[in-house]
């Protein structure tokens, strides 16, 4: 008779059971090692990193006291001795606001012991007299002044991106006989983007129905529209080119700006431009236009502008 073969089943069962036990043991050991040497150190690192980031954020908040960058700037656009437009611009980076008070060159004031319009005092004593005249008329101090040329203003507006958010109060048409330059805009909403030359023509238009008072209001509206448009539609480019913009102003103006002064406020300005799409507002000066066409700033407005500019006592 043939010899019976012994069954292999018990051997296979023992082998399988041994493998399962080994896998369970090694698996448990692996899980323990993973927890001890990987998960726990990672959690510790994350906790440390979280604490470090919190400290950075806290320190950053403490360091970013943008109230130190508050300043009042006298901004003047001028073609030689002719003032095209002028405004007091109060920059409040900590409040994410820019406050504008447009100024007429026909404002009556005093500088160097002489009374007259701001325009006439500028003719007599340049920017020194003009700055003093504005400070005396409005009762506020100017931390910096900028008198920018037409070319400089044009470049500045181009960098800001211009504005199309403006409503013309009336139809504008004028031909300058000396230069041949034509100003032509229809009443109502702007139909295209307005750039530097456009804004200069609008602000200096000589035939507004409400005269020089209308020019002041137009200047305020355009200044606010230009600043807000830049922050709404062009903030990334403005921040990216902010050093170039400063250089453009510095190289094309009579100003007491300095590279050191700009460096001190640069981060605050970038913060303001990036954080609020509509930071700018304007306030019309109140007072009296006399029979000569000169503007006398009201005493009430001298108080109002200090409150508007957040100057305190």
Secondary structure, DSSP 4 states (H G I P E B T S, - for coil): -PPPPPPSHHHHHHHHHHHHHHHHHHHHHHHHHHIIIIIHHHHHHHHHHHHHHHHHHHHHHHH--GGGG-EEEEEEEEETTEEEEEEEEEEEGGGTEEEEEE--TTBEEEETTEEEEHHHHHHHHHHHHHHHHHHHHHS---SEEEEE-HHHHHHHHHHHT-B---EESS-EEEE-TTT--EEEE-SEE-SS-B-HHHHHHHHT-TT-TTHHHHHHHHHHHHHHHHHHHHHHHSHHHHHHTHHHHHHHHHHTEEE---HHHHHHHHHHHHHHHHH-TT-EEE----EEE-TTS-EEE-HHHHHHHHHHTT---
